[in-house]
């Protein structure tokens, strides 16, 4: 080999063996660390954003479904009233086979309809025998009682109330007992 080519190879090899270049610009490491920290924060914020948007989408779907379910509640009420009137209109021995089949059909439709609403998140509010809760019950009537233990107890439910997920969709319309003293004396 000729000497100039050999010297060139040695020079190239010498450059490869040279010590690593230190930061030519002062503060470059700090700036790189700042960029890295900023990127990590941005990634965390983006992940939080995605979770928030997903949660908002779920809430929106529940809100939209709540409107539908609320519009269907009068139909559910009508089924309940029809079943009550059919069952109380005559004695069992007076019912014809056709009426019995009609009642069974209504009961099946009511059950299916109620199950479909329940699957969407509808739950009835328990009222009868419970203490009055202004967040779930609407007082239409008040009765009087001389028993202090029964004060604020729901004794009649005029219209059933419903919850949808964790929100009241419709308040229960109720009759509540109110404690009164008889002749100024508690009994």
SVG drawing of the C-alpha trace seen along z (x, -y; Angstrom):
<svg xmlns="http://www.w3.org/2000/svg" viewBox="-119 -28 123 47">
<polyline fill="none" stroke="black" stroke-width="0.4" points="0.0,0.0 1.1,-3.5 1.9,-5.7 -0.6,-8.6 -3.6,-6.1 -2.3,-4.5 -1.9,-7.9 -5.5,-8.7 -6.8,-5.5 -4.9,-6.2 -6.3,-9.7 -9.9,-8.4 -9.3,-5.7 -7.8,-8.4 -11.0,-10.4 -13.1,-7.4 -11.0,-6.8 -11.2,-10.5 -12.9,-11.4 -16.6,-12.1 -17.5,-15.7 -18.6,-17.6 -21.6,-19.9 -20.5,-22.7 -23.3,-24.9 -23.4,-25.6 -26.8,-24.6 -27.8,-22.2 -28.3,-19.3 -30.6,-21.5 -32.6,-22.5 -32.9,-18.9 -34.1,-17.9 -36.7,-20.7 -37.9,-19.6 -38.2,-16.0 -40.1,-17.1 -42.4,-19.2 -43.1,-16.3 -43.9,-14.0 -46.3,-16.6 -48.0,-17.0 -48.4,-13.3 -50.0,-13.0 -52.3,-15.9 -53.3,-14.2 -54.1,-11.0 -56.2,-12.9 -58.0,-14.6 -58.8,-11.3 -60.2,-9.9 -62.3,-13.1 -63.8,-13.0 -64.7,-9.3 -66.4,-10.1 -68.3,-13.0 -69.4,-10.8 -70.8,-8.2 -72.6,-11.0 -74.0,-12.4 -75.4,-9.0 -77.0,-8.6 -78.5,-12.0 -79.9,-11.2 -81.3,-7.9 -82.8,-9.6 -84.9,-11.8 -86.2,-8.8 -87.0,-6.9 -88.8,-10.0 -91.0,-10.2 -92.0,-6.5 -93.0,-6.8 -96.6,-7.8 -96.9,-4.6 -95.7,-2.6 -98.2,-4.4 -101.0,-3.6 -100.1,0.1 -100.1,0.1 -103.5,-1.6 -105.0,0.7 -103.8,3.8 -105.2,2.4 -108.6,1.7 -108.9,5.0 -107.9,6.9 -110.2,5.0 -113.2,4.7 -114.7,8.1 -114.3,11.2 -112.2,14.1 -115.1,16.4 -116.8,13.7 -113.8,13.3 -114.1,14.9 -111.3,16.8 -110.9,13.8 -110.4,11.4 -107.9,13.8 -105.9,13.9 -106.1,10.2 -104.8,9.7 -102.0,12.2 -101.1,10.4 -101.0,7.0 -98.9,8.4 -96.4,9.9 -96.2,6.6 -95.8,4.6 -93.0,7.0 -91.1,6.8 -91.5,3.0 -90.4,2.6 -87.4,4.9 -86.3,2.9 -86.4,-0.3 -84.7,1.3 -81.9,2.4 -81.3,-1.2 -80.9,-2.2 -84.4,-2.9 -85.1,-2.1 -88.3,-2.8 -88.0,-5.0 -89.2,-3.2 -91.8,-5.4 -94.6,-3.5 -93.7,-3.1 -90.5,-5.1 -89.6,-8.4 -90.4,-11.4 -87.3,-12.4 -87.6,-15.8 -85.0,-14.7 -87.1,-11.8 -90.7,-12.5 -93.3,-15.2 -96.0,-15.7 -99.5,-16.0 -101.4,-15.3 -100.7,-15.3 -102.5,-13.2 -102.4,-13.6 -101.2,-11.1 -101.0,-11.2 -98.0,-8.7 -94.8,-10.7 -92.9,-7.7 -95.0,-7.8 -94.3,-11.5 -93.0,-12.0 -93.9,-8.5 -95.2,-8.0 -98.6,-6.2 -99.8,-6.4 -98.1,-6.6 -100.2,-8.4 -97.6,-8.1 -94.4,-6.1 -91.1,-8.0 -88.1,-6.8 -84.3,-7.1 -82.2,-7.0 -78.6,-6.0 -78.1,-8.3 -80.5,-11.1 -84.1,-11.5 -86.1,-11.2 -89.5,-11.8 -90.4,-12.3 -92.8,-10.0 -96.1,-11.8 -97.1,-10.8 -99.3,-11.3 -97.3,-11.8 -98.3,-11.7 -97.7,-14.7 -97.5,-14.4 -100.0,-16.6 -100.6,-17.0 -104.2,-16.2 -105.5,-18.9 -101.9,-20.1 -101.0,-16.6 -98.7,-14.2 -100.0,-10.6"/>
</svg>
